[in-house]
Amino acid sequence: MVYRRFLCIKDAVACINDKVDLIAVILNFSLPQTTRGTDYVCKLKIIDESHPEIPVHVFAQEIDHLPFVAAVGDIIHLSRVVMRIHEGDVYAIFNKKFSSFALYDGKDVENFQPYQVLLRYEARKHDAMIIAGLRKWLASSHVIDEPNFSLLEEINEVGLVNLVCKIILRSSDPSFYLLFGPTKVLHICKTTDDKWMAFIWDGTDAPPISIYKKPEDEERNPLPLHFKPLPSSGDVLHTFPTVGTILRLIFDVECMPYILQLLKVCQWFKLFCVECKVHEGLWYGVFTSYSKIRDIPNVDILILERQRCVIRFVAVIPWRVEDFRSPDGVYRVKFTLEDPTARIHAYSYAEDGEKFFNGISTGGLKRKLNELLGVPKSDDDGQEEIEGGARNPPWVQCCLKSHSIKRRRWIFDTKLVG
């Protein structure tokens, strides 16, 4: 096996079974996977001016020895990779015993220090000239072809989406991460079933989901406040942005240590091929082995802040209007409320309940409650309910107060208009 120093890809593809050095632009990369043995593998696609893209299979004994590519368009220096051919397709093999690599920013025209290197990597004095040439070529070409991205407000059906979102600071505890930026706070943690879940945000509101559960089922089968049970969530909700949907994202992959290392302080990310799903009227996403994550410069993001205070009433206990008062005549009603950021419980109690229900008669209150919960009607006078119909509660204004010790919220200074 011959070891050939630096070659362009056009010359390297003719050197089957030889070791070569390559410096190229990364067009694509996969998340790490375990091999049939005890190793890890990830796959890259690289390109330079001389030749169309070729695959690179990178093997390592430890996941930390794989390249942690920050973004498509970054540059990789591969040293002592072996050129192979299979059914007419040429590719490069990164051997865990003797190959090495270095990763460089693809856009920073002045910085020639790699942001990740393998220990046995050795830089050469002409590397900077080659990297500068690749950066210039990349800036003037159109080889990076990214798909369209959706805002959360543009999601309208279950399926695959590409998103841009913000995930920000990590703590040092491996089982608990707090993420926050200059003005907004997000979170990533483990659920009670030991799944990693991120709370992601882009500043827009996802469309509300119709609810197919009957209001009278709330007492024995209540709507969940969260898509997944969390070990501790009350205080976390208080730190989230007050505008824009907080999308729960479940990571259904084996390589969480790799993903956690990709999450950088105060950084925005592009998420590719995330499965968007619905559970009990709540949007959520699933990050699978086919999904990809890329970080992007903060300067590429512009968020429009919007001020509004609106919620939906999605459930109530007790269901019967006749049971809203206690035996001594005091209102005590628990509502489930939601806005694009979360679901919560809030109570209409005592004097605040008197003001909220506004002296409406029992019959009138039944009709207003059905309207508030989005119960569908089959006739114009609103008397006949549609059995099994989807509920789509309207957005309404509401004032809430909370108790920091009791961790409860109450509806106050709000009237249900009869």
VEXDREN-2710 file (C-alpha; in Angstrom, 1 decimal):
% VEXDREN-2710
k/r/px/py/pz
1/MET/0.0/0.0/0.0
2/VAL/1.5/3.3/-1.2
3/TYR/1.2/6.5/0.9
4/ARG/0.7/9.5/-1.3
5/ARG/0.8/13.0/0.1
6/PHE/-1.9/15.6/-0.6
7/LEU/-4.0/14.9/-3.8
8/CYS/-7.1/16.5/-5.2
9/ILE/-10.1/14.2/-5.3
10/LYS/-9.8/13.8/-9.1
11/ASP/-6.3/12.3/-8.7
12/ALA/-7.2/10.4/-5.5
13/VAL/-10.0/8.4/-7.1
14/ALA/-7.4/6.8/-9.4
15/CYS/-5.3/5.6/-6.4
16/ILE/-7.3/2.6/-5.4
17/ASN/-6.0/0.8/-2.2
18/ASP/-3.4/3.6/-1.6
19/LYS/-3.2/6.0/1.4
20/VAL/-3.8/9.6/0.5
21/ASP/-4.2/13.0/2.1
22/LEU/-7.3/15.0/1.1
23/ILE/-8.5/18.6/1.9
24/ALA/-12.1/19.1/0.8
25/VAL/-15.4/20.8/1.6
26/ILE/-18.0/18.7/3.5
27/LEU/-21.3/18.5/1.6
28/ASN/-23.1/16.2/4.0
29/PHE/-22.5/14.1/7.1
30/SER/-24.4/11.6/9.1
31/LEU/-24.9/11.1/12.9
32/PRO/-22.6/8.4/14.4
33/GLN/-23.8/4.9/14.5
34/THR/-22.5/1.7/16.2
35/THR/-21.0/-0.9/13.9
36/ARG/-21.7/-4.6/14.3
37/GLY/-18.7/-4.8/16.6
38/THR/-17.7/-2.2/19.2
39/ASP/-16.7/0.7/17.0
40/TYR/-18.5/3.8/15.8
41/VAL/-18.9/5.0/12.3
42/CYS/-20.1/8.2/10.6
43/LYS/-20.3/9.0/6.9
44/LEU/-19.2/12.2/5.1
45/LYS/-19.6/13.4/1.6
46/ILE/-16.8/15.7/0.4
47/ILE/-16.1/17.7/-2.7
48/ASP/-13.4/20.0/-4.2
49/GLU/-13.0/21.9/-7.4
50/SER/-11.6/18.9/-9.3
51/HIS/-14.3/16.3/-8.9
52/PRO/-17.9/15.6/-7.9
53/GLU/-18.6/14.4/-4.3
54/ILE/-17.2/11.1/-2.9
55/PRO/-18.2/9.4/0.3
56/VAL/-15.9/8.9/3.3
57/HIS/-16.5/6.3/5.9
58/VAL/-15.0/7.3/9.3
59/PHE/-14.4/4.5/11.9
60/ALA/-13.3/5.1/15.5
61/GLN/-13.2/3.1/18.8
62/GLU/-14.5/6.1/20.8
63/ILE/-17.3/8.4/19.7
64/ASP/-15.2/11.4/20.7
65/HIS/-12.7/10.4/18.0
66/LEU/-15.2/11.0/15.2
67/PRO/-15.4/14.4/13.5
68/PHE/-17.9/16.7/15.1
69/VAL/-18.8/18.8/12.0
70/ALA/-20.2/22.1/13.0
71/ALA/-21.8/22.9/9.6
72/VAL/-22.2/21.9/6.0
73/GLY/-19.5/23.8/4.1
74/ASP/-16.8/23.4/6.6
75/ILE/-13.4/22.0/5.4
76/ILE/-11.8/18.7/6.5
77/HIS/-8.2/17.6/6.1
78/LEU/-8.1/13.8/5.9
79/SER/-4.7/12.2/6.4
80/ARG/-3.8/8.7/5.4
81/VAL/-7.3/7.6/4.3
82/VAL/-7.5/4.6/2.0
83/MET/-9.2/4.8/-1.4
84/ARG/-11.5/1.9/-2.1
85/ILE/-13.9/0.9/-4.9
86/HIS/-17.1/-1.1/-4.6
87/GLU/-19.3/-1.9/-7.7
88/GLY/-17.7/0.9/-9.6
89/ASP/-18.2/3.6/-6.8
90/VAL/-15.0/5.0/-5.3
91/TYR/-14.9/6.1/-1.6
92/ALA/-12.4/6.7/1.1
93/ILE/-12.0/4.7/4.3
94/PHE/-10.8/6.4/7.5
95/ASN/-8.8/3.8/9.4
96/LYS/-9.0/4.1/13.2
97/LYS/-5.4/2.9/13.6
98/PHE/-3.5/5.3/11.3
99/SER/-5.8/7.9/9.7
100/SER/-6.3/11.4/11.2
101/PHE/-8.3/14.5/10.4
102/ALA/-8.6/18.2/11.2
103/LEU/-11.8/20.4/10.8
104/TYR/-11.8/24.0/9.7
105/ASP/-14.4/26.7/9.5
106/GLY/-15.5/27.0/5.8
107/LYS/-16.4/30.7/6.0
108/ASP/-13.8/32.4/8.3
109/VAL/-11.3/33.7/5.7
110/GLU/-8.7/34.7/8.3
111/ASN/-8.6/31.8/10.8
112/PHE/-6.5/28.8/9.8
113/GLN/-6.6/27.0/13.2
114/PRO/-8.7/23.8/13.1
115/TYR/-11.6/23.6/15.6
116/GLN/-11.1/19.9/16.0
117/VAL/-8.1/17.6/15.4
118/LEU/-7.3/14.0/16.1
119/LEU/-4.2/13.6/18.2
120/ARG/-2.0/12.1/15.5
121/TYR/-2.8/14.9/13.0
122/GLU/0.2/16.8/11.6
123/ALA/-0.4/20.1/9.8
124/ARG/1.7/21.1/6.8
125/LYS/2.9/24.5/5.9
126/HIS/1.0/24.6/2.6
127/ASP/-2.3/23.6/4.2
128/ALA/-3.4/27.2/4.8
129/MET/-3.0/28.1/1.1
130/ILE/-5.2/25.1/0.0
131/ILE/-7.8/25.9/2.7
132/ALA/-7.9/29.6/1.5
133/GLY/-8.4/28.4/-2.1
134/LEU/-11.3/26.1/-1.1
135/ARG/-13.0/28.9/0.9
136/LYS/-12.7/31.3/-2.1
137/TRP/-14.1/28.6/-4.4
138/LEU/-16.9/27.8/-2.0
139/ALA/-18.0/31.4/-1.7
140/SER/-18.3/31.8/-5.4
141/SER/-19.9/28.5/-6.2
142/HIS/-23.4/27.0/-5.5
143/VAL/-22.3/23.5/-4.3
144/ILE/-24.1/23.9/-1.0
145/ASP/-27.8/23.3/-1.8
146/GLU/-29.9/23.4/1.3
147/PRO/-33.6/22.5/1.4
148/ASN/-36.4/25.0/2.3
149/PHE/-37.0/25.5/6.0
150/SER/-40.3/26.0/7.8
151/LEU/-41.2/28.2/10.7
152/LEU/-43.3/26.6/13.4
153/GLU/-46.2/28.7/12.4
154/GLU/-46.1/27.1/8.9
155/ILE/-46.5/23.5/10.2
156/ASN/-49.9/22.3/9.1
157/GLU/-49.7/18.5/9.0
158/VAL/-48.0/15.5/10.5
159/GLY/-44.8/14.7/8.5
160/LEU/-41.1/15.6/8.0
161/VAL/-40.0/19.2/8.3
162/ASN/-36.8/21.2/8.3
163/LEU/-36.7/23.8/11.2
164/VAL/-34.5/26.6/12.4
165/CYS/-34.5/26.9/16.3
166/LYS/-32.6/28.1/19.3
167/ILE/-30.9/25.9/21.8
168/ILE/-28.6/27.8/24.1
169/LEU/-26.5/27.0/27.4
170/ARG/-25.7/23.6/28.9
171/SER/-24.9/22.8/32.5
172/SER/-22.1/20.5/33.5
173/ASP/-24.5/17.9/34.9
174/PRO/-24.8/15.1/32.2
175/SER/-28.4/14.4/33.1
176/PHE/-29.7/18.0/33.2
177/TYR/-29.2/20.9/30.9
178/LEU/-30.4/24.4/31.1
179/LEU/-30.3/26.4/27.9
180/PHE/-30.5/30.2/27.9
181/GLY/-29.5/33.1/25.7
182/PRO/-29.2/36.9/26.1
183/THR/-33.0/37.3/26.6
184/LYS/-34.7/33.9/26.2
185/VAL/-34.5/30.6/28.1
186/LEU/-35.0/27.1/26.8
187/HIS/-34.3/23.6/28.3
188/ILE/-33.2/20.1/27.5
189/CYS/-33.6/17.2/30.0
190/LYS/-34.5/13.6/30.4
191/THR/-38.1/12.5/30.6
192/THR/-39.3/10.0/33.2
193/ASP/-38.9/7.2/30.6
194/ASP/-35.2/8.1/30.2
195/LYS/-35.6/9.8/26.8
196/TRP/-33.8/13.1/26.0
197/MET/-36.2/15.9/25.2
198/ALA/-35.4/19.4/24.0
199/PHE/-37.6/22.5/24.2
200/ILE/-37.0/24.4/20.9
201/TRP/-38.2/27.8/19.8
202/ASP/-38.2/30.1/16.8
203/GLY/-40.4/33.0/18.0
204/THR/-43.5/32.0/15.9
205/ASP/-46.8/30.2/16.9
206/ALA/-47.6/26.8/15.6
207/PRO/-51.3/26.4/14.6
208/PRO/-53.6/25.1/17.3
209/ILE/-54.7/21.5/17.1
210/SER/-58.3/20.3/17.2
211/ILE/-59.2/18.2/20.3
212/TYR/-61.2/15.0/19.8
213/LYS/-61.8/14.2/23.5
214/LYS/-65.2/15.0/25.0
215/PRO/-65.3/17.7/27.7
216/GLU/-67.1/15.3/30.0
217/ASP/-64.2/12.8/29.8
218/GLU/-61.8/15.2/31.5
219/GLU/-62.3/14.0/35.1
220/ARG/-61.5/10.4/34.4
221/ASN/-59.2/10.9/31.4
222/PRO/-57.7/14.4/31.6
223/LEU/-55.8/16.1/28.9
224/PRO/-52.0/16.0/29.6
225/LEU/-50.2/19.2/30.4
226/HIS/-47.0/17.8/28.8
227/PHE/-46.3/15.5/25.9
228/LYS/-43.9/13.5/28.1
229/PRO/-43.8/13.4/31.9
230/LEU/-40.8/15.4/33.3
231/PRO/-39.0/14.8/36.5
232/SER/-39.4/18.5/37.4
233/SER/-41.1/21.0/35.2
234/GLY/-42.9/23.7/37.2
235/ASP/-40.0/26.1/37.5
236/VAL/-38.7/25.5/34.0
237/LEU/-42.0/26.7/32.4
238/HIS/-41.5/30.1/34.1
239/THR/-38.2/30.6/32.2
240/PHE/-39.5/30.1/28.7
241/PRO/-40.3/32.9/26.2
242/THR/-43.8/34.3/26.6
243/VAL/-44.4/34.5/22.9
244/GLY/-43.9/31.7/20.3
245/THR/-44.5/28.0/20.5
246/ILE/-42.1/25.9/22.6
247/LEU/-41.9/22.6/20.6
248/ARG/-41.0/19.5/22.5
249/LEU/-38.4/17.5/20.5
250/ILE/-37.7/13.8/21.5
251/PHE/-34.3/12.4/20.5
252/ASP/-34.8/8.8/19.3
253/VAL/-31.1/8.1/18.5
254/GLU/-28.2/6.2/20.1
255/CYS/-25.6/9.0/19.8
256/MET/-26.8/11.6/22.4
257/PRO/-23.2/12.2/23.7
258/TYR/-22.4/13.3/20.1
259/ILE/-25.5/15.6/19.8
260/LEU/-24.9/17.1/23.2
261/GLN/-21.4/18.1/22.2
262/LEU/-22.9/19.8/19.1
263/LEU/-25.0/22.1/21.3
264/LYS/-23.1/25.3/21.7
265/VAL/-23.6/28.3/23.9
266/CYS/-25.9/31.0/22.5
267/GLN/-26.4/29.2/19.2
268/TRP/-29.1/28.7/16.6
269/PHE/-29.5/25.4/14.9
270/LYS/-31.0/24.0/11.7
271/LEU/-32.8/20.7/12.1
272/PHE/-33.3/18.5/9.0
273/CYS/-35.9/15.8/8.5
274/VAL/-37.5/16.1/11.9
275/GLU/-40.8/14.0/12.3
276/CYS/-43.6/16.4/13.3
277/LYS/-46.4/14.6/15.2
278/VAL/-49.5/15.3/17.4
279/HIS/-50.3/13.9/20.8
280/GLU/-53.6/14.8/22.6
281/GLY/-53.7/18.2/20.8
282/LEU/-50.0/19.0/21.3
283/TRP/-47.4/19.3/18.6
284/TYR/-44.1/17.5/19.1
285/GLY/-41.1/16.5/17.1
286/VAL/-38.9/13.4/16.9
287/PHE/-35.3/13.5/16.0
288/THR/-34.4/10.1/14.4
289/SER/-31.3/8.5/12.9
290/TYR/-32.3/10.1/9.6
291/SER/-32.5/13.6/11.1
292/LYS/-29.5/16.0/11.1
293/ILE/-28.5/19.0/13.1
294/ARG/-26.4/22.0/12.0
295/ASP/-25.4/25.1/13.9
296/ILE/-25.7/28.5/12.2
297/PRO/-24.4/32.0/13.0
298/ASN/-26.7/34.1/15.2
299/VAL/-26.4/37.0/12.7
300/ASP/-28.4/34.9/10.2
301/ILE/-31.5/35.0/12.5
302/LEU/-34.1/37.7/12.8
303/ILE/-37.0/37.2/15.2
304/LEU/-40.0/39.5/15.3
305/GLU/-41.2/40.0/18.8
306/ARG/-45.0/40.2/19.3
307/GLN/-46.9/41.3/22.4
308/ARG/-50.2/39.4/23.0
309/CYS/-51.9/37.6/25.9
310/VAL/-54.3/35.0/24.6
311/ILE/-55.1/31.4/25.6
312/ARG/-57.5/28.6/24.9
313/PHE/-59.8/26.8/27.4
314/VAL/-59.3/23.1/26.4
315/ALA/-60.7/21.3/29.5
316/VAL/-62.7/21.8/32.7
317/ILE/-63.3/19.9/36.0
318/PRO/-66.1/19.5/37.0
319/TRP/-67.7/19.1/33.6
320/ARG/-71.3/19.8/34.7
321/VAL/-72.1/23.4/35.2
322/GLU/-74.4/22.5/38.1
323/ASP/-71.3/21.3/40.0
324/PHE/-69.2/24.4/39.6
325/ARG/-70.1/25.6/43.2
326/SER/-69.3/23.8/46.4
327/PRO/-72.1/22.9/48.8
328/ASP/-71.7/26.2/50.5
329/GLY/-72.0/28.1/47.2
330/VAL/-68.3/28.9/46.5
331/TYR/-67.1/28.6/42.9
332/ARG/-64.2/26.1/42.6
333/VAL/-63.6/25.2/39.0
334/LYS/-60.3/23.9/37.4
335/PHE/-59.6/24.7/33.8
336/THR/-56.9/23.5/31.5
337/LEU/-55.5/26.4/29.5
338/GLU/-53.0/26.5/26.7
339/ASP/-51.1/28.9/24.6
340/PRO/-48.4/28.2/22.1
341/THR/-45.8/27.8/24.8
342/ALA/-47.4/25.3/27.2
343/ARG/-50.5/23.9/28.9
344/ILE/-51.3/24.7/32.5
345/HIS/-54.1/24.3/35.1
346/ALA/-55.8/27.5/36.4
347/TYR/-58.6/27.9/38.9
348/SER/-61.7/30.0/38.9
349/TYR/-62.3/30.4/42.6
350/ALA/-64.6/32.3/45.1
351/GLU/-65.0/36.0/44.3
352/ASP/-62.8/35.7/41.1
353/GLY/-65.2/32.9/40.0
354/GLU/-68.2/35.2/40.7
355/LYS/-66.7/37.8/38.4
356/PHE/-65.6/35.3/35.7
357/PHE/-69.0/33.6/35.4
358/ASN/-70.6/37.0/35.5
359/GLY/-74.0/36.0/36.9
360/ILE/-74.9/34.0/33.8
361/SER/-77.9/31.6/34.2
362/THR/-77.3/27.9/34.3
363/GLY/-78.6/27.4/30.7
364/GLY/-76.6/30.3/29.4
365/LEU/-73.5/29.1/31.2
366/LYS/-73.8/25.7/29.6
367/ARG/-73.9/27.3/26.1
368/LYS/-71.0/29.7/26.9
369/LEU/-68.9/26.8/28.3
370/ASN/-69.5/24.8/25.1
371/GLU/-68.4/27.8/23.1
372/LEU/-65.4/28.3/25.3
373/LEU/-64.3/24.6/24.9
374/GLY/-65.0/24.6/21.2
375/VAL/-67.7/22.0/21.3
376/PRO/-69.0/21.7/17.7
377/LYS/-72.7/22.3/17.0
378/SER/-74.9/20.9/14.2
379/ASP/-77.4/23.6/14.0
380/ASP/-77.5/27.4/13.8
381/ASP/-79.0/28.0/17.3
382/GLY/-76.2/26.0/18.9
383/GLN/-78.5/23.5/20.7
384/GLU/-77.4/20.2/19.1
385/GLU/-73.9/18.9/19.7
386/ILE/-72.0/16.8/17.1
387/GLU/-71.2/13.4/18.6
388/GLY/-67.5/12.7/18.4
389/GLY/-66.8/15.9/16.6
390/ALA/-63.4/17.6/16.9
391/ARG/-63.2/20.5/19.4
392/ASN/-61.3/23.7/18.3
393/PRO/-61.5/26.1/21.3
394/PRO/-61.3/29.8/20.3
395/TRP/-58.5/32.1/21.5
396/VAL/-59.7/34.4/24.3
397/GLN/-58.2/37.0/26.5
398/CYS/-57.6/36.1/30.1
399/CYS/-55.8/37.4/33.2
400/LEU/-53.9/35.0/35.4
401/LYS/-52.2/35.3/38.8
402/SER/-49.9/32.8/40.4
403/HIS/-48.6/31.8/43.9
404/SER/-44.9/31.0/43.9
405/ILE/-45.1/28.8/47.0
406/LYS/-48.4/26.9/46.2
407/ARG/-47.5/26.9/42.5
408/ARG/-51.1/27.4/41.5
409/ARG/-52.6/29.9/39.0
410/TRP/-56.0/31.6/39.2
411/ILE/-58.2/33.4/36.7
412/PHE/-58.9/36.9/37.9
413/ASP/-60.2/40.2/36.6
414/THR/-61.8/38.4/33.6
415/LYS/-65.5/38.1/32.7
416/LEU/-67.2/35.5/30.6
417/VAL/-69.4/37.6/28.4
418/GLY/-73.0/36.2/28.2
END
